[in-house]
Amino acid sequence: MNIELRHLRYFIAVAEELHFGRAAQRLNISQPPLSQQIRILEQQTGARLFARTNRSVQLTAAGQQFLQDARAILLNVAKAAEKAARLHRGEEGELRIGFTSSAPFIRRVSDALSAFRQHYPAVHLRMQEINTRQQLAPLGEGQLDLGVMRNTQLPETLDYQLLLSEPMYALVHHTHRLATRASIALSELADEPLVFFDSQVGTALYGEILGLLQRNDIQPNIAQEVGEAMTIIGLVSNGLGVSILPASFRRVRPEDVVWIPLQEQDARSEVWLVWSKRHETTALMAAMKSLLLAVRKQ
């Protein structure tokens, strides 16, 4: 069987006009080729679709059923084509984004997500909170389209662009001796009990903050090791130690926690937008990348 879409269009025109001459005019072809194509269609289907006399053309029972199915087929083809076009234009579909726990607190990211939702309301945004190291494999395997993460060593299969560089802050309890200071040096935290990330969790902030302390010849006095920045903030608010976190977390402001700028120039953290080199950059990915990179830095 080799039925083509044009056969269906020819058949529908004849079925609606019930006249080969008028159908041929409607299709902008001559009548003999039209009659020939209808005969081929009947041979392909193995059914008589029209009852013809010298005076009239009528649909058979098989023809009436085939008309319904032919219309449905052409409608589905049109819908499929439009859906493909909309996906190509980035007007619908799904965008899968991995993000670290700090990403929702970065205004640049939240503004871009809000703008994306306004511009592409039919797109499903699948957001997955996952730390930096754990994003690498899903990005490389195509399970995530984009990743928002802290700076880390990337495999050759991934590429990135800097979203922002933000300062680090010290966190202390409001009764702490340093709580009233406008800024502090890292050396002033050297002997303080540090609430810090667990090295096994996989957050890039662990290596970033530890490297900052080592560059400034500080051996941290780690008193508590936890998996999440929010837990760190909670423990500091309970007076269980001090900590260091990027500025974006300042949007979380428990009453008992004071955020103090660090004086060191290298006390900064980068946030990256990461994607796979090996997978297609879809229109949705390009749109989100454009929004993330275009919005004003916080």
N, C-alpha and C positions, 0 to 999 in steps of 0.2 A: 504494500500500500504506500502510495507516494502522494498524499493529498497535501497541497500547499495552501497557504493562507489566501492567496489570490483566488483559488478555487472556491473557498468559502465566501469571499466577497462577491464573486460572480453569481454564485448560487443565491445569496441573500438578495441581490439586486433583482434577479428574475423572480424569486419567490414573492418579493414585495410588489413588483410591477405586474406580475402575471402576464408579461408580454416581452418577448425577446427583443423586439425593436426598441421599445422604450428603455429596457434595461441596458441595451448596448449604448444608446445615447447617454444615459446616466453615467456609464462607465467610461465613456469617451473612447469606445472601440467599435469596430464594425460587427455586424450581427453574425456572420459565418464563424469567425473565431470563437465568439461567445457560445454559440450552439455546440461547437466542437469541444470546448472546455467542459460544458455541462455533461456531454456524453462521456467524456473521460472520467469526470467525477462519479457518474453513475456506475461506470465500470469499476472504479476503485472501491466504491462502497459496496458493490454487489446488490444495489437496490434501485428500483425505479422511483425517482424523486418527483417527477412531473408526469401528469397525464395530459398528453398533447393531442389536439385535433386541429383541423385547418382553421377553426374559429376561436379556439380558446386554449389557455394553458392553466392547469390546475395542479395544486400540490396533492400528491398521494399521502396516505397516512404516514408512510416512511419519510416523505418529504417534510411533512409538518413537524415530525419529531426532530428531523435533521436541522430544520430551521431554528428551533429552540436551542439545540446544542451548538450550532454554528455561531449564533449570536453570542452565546455564553463564552465560547472559545475566543472569539475576537475581543470580547470585553475583557477577558482574563489576560490576553496578550497585551492589550492596551494598558491595563493596570500594572502588569509586570514591567512593561517598558517605562511607565511613569515612576514606578517605585525605584527601578534601577537609576533613572535620571535623578530622582530626589536623593538617593544615596550618594550618587556621584557628586551632586552639588552640596552635599552635607546638610540636607534639610531634614533627614530622618535617619534612624539607625541607632547604634549604641557606641558610646565612647567609654573605654575602661581606663580609669586613672588610679594609680597607686599614690598614696601620700603619707608622709610621716605625721606623727601626732602634732607637730607644731604647725603644719600647713594651714589648718583652719584658722589659726590665730594670725596668719600673715595677711594683712589687708590686701596686698597685691593679688594673692591667690583668691581670697573670698570675693573680691570685686570682679575678677575675671570669670569666676564660676557664675556669679549673678548675671553678668552681661551675656554669657553664653546661654544661660537659661532663657533670657529674654529674646535673644536672636534666634534660638533653635528650640522652640518649645516642644517639638515632636521628637526630639532626640532623647534617648534614655541615657542618663549619666550614671555609670556604675562606679561608685567611689569605694575604694578599699584601703582602709587604714593599715599600713604595713611599714615596718621600719626600713631604713635605707638598704641594708645588706639583703634583706629578704625580697626587695623589689627587683634585684638584678636578674635572677633567673626567669621570673615571669615576663619581664620586659624582653629578654633575649629570645624566649620561646613564643612570643606573640600572645601571651595570655593577658598582658597589659599593653595598652597603646601608648600611654605616657606615664612618667613617674615624676613626682615632686619630692626631692630628697635633699639631704645634706651632702656636702662634697665628700667624695670617697673615691677610691681607685676603681675605675670602670674597666670591664673587659673590652676587647677590641670590637666586639659586636655592637656596642652601645655608643651613642653620641650624646652630647649635652650642650646646654646653653645656660649661662648664669642668669638667674632671676633676680637675685639681690644679695648683697653682703650686708650683714647687720651686726651691731656691736653685742658683745657679751656683757652680762650684768651679774653682780653678786647678789645673792638672796640671803637676807638675815632676818631673824625674828625682831619684832619691833622693840623689844627690850634689850637687844644686843648692844654692846658697847660701840659698835660701828654704825648703828642705825641712823644716827643724825648726820653722818658724813655726806658731803656732796659727791664725793668720789673716793675710791680707795685703790691702793696698789695691791697686786696679787700677793705680795710678800706679807701683807697684813692678815691674810687668810691662812698662812702656812701652818700654824699650830691649831687651827680651828677644826673641830670634827666635821668632816665633809660628808654630806648626803650625796651619793653619786650613783651613776648607772652601773648596773651589773654588766661585766664584760661579756657574758654569754648571751645577752639579749640580742645584740646585733645592731644597736643604734650607732650611727656614725658620730653622734655627739660624744660618745665615750672616748674614742680616739682623738677627737678634735680638742676636747677640753683637757684630756690628759697630756696631749702634745703641747698645749698652751702652757700648762704648769711646768712641764719638763724644760721647755725653752727658757723659762724664767727661773730655772734652778730650784723649783719647789717640789718637794716630795710630799704628796697629799696624805693627809691623815684621814683615811676613809673610815667613817664610823658606820654608815648604812649603805647597802647596795640594793637598788630597786630597778624595776624594769621600765617605768614610765615617768616622764617629766611631771605629770600631774601628781604622782605619788611623792616625788621630790618636793614639790611645792607644799603639799599637805604636811610632810614631815617637818619642813622648815617652819611652817605656821604653828606647829606644836612644840617648837623650841628644841628639836632633836639634832640640830646642826645647821651649818650654812651650806650654800651650794652656788653653782655657776650655771646660767642658762642664757640662751640667746634672747634678744630684745622682744621678739614676737610673743614670747610667753607672758610678757607684762600685761597683756589683755586679761590674764587671770590675776585678779587682785584680791586675795584674802586679806582681811583687815590686819592680820598679825604679821604679814610679810612686807618687808621693805626691799625695794629694788635699788641697787646702788651701781652707777657706772664704774667700769674698771678703767684705770689710767693707761694701761698698756695699749699701744697702737695696734699690736697684732691680736688683740682680744676681739676677734671678729669671727663670724660664721657665715659660710656661703650656702645659699639654697639654689639647687640646680633643677632645670627641667631636662628630663632624660628620655630618650626613645631609642628604638632599635634601628641600626643601619640596614638590616637585612629585610625588614618588612616594609610594605607599602605605606607611604605617608598619605592617609586618606584625607578627604576634604574636611572631615570633622576634626582630625588631628591638627591639620593646618590652621583651622579656625581657632581652636583652643590655644595653640602655640602663639598665634598672632595676638590674641587677647591677653595672654599672660605676659607677653613681652612688650605689649603696647601700653598697658595701664601704668599709671604714675606710681613710682616707687613710694613705699610708705616712709 
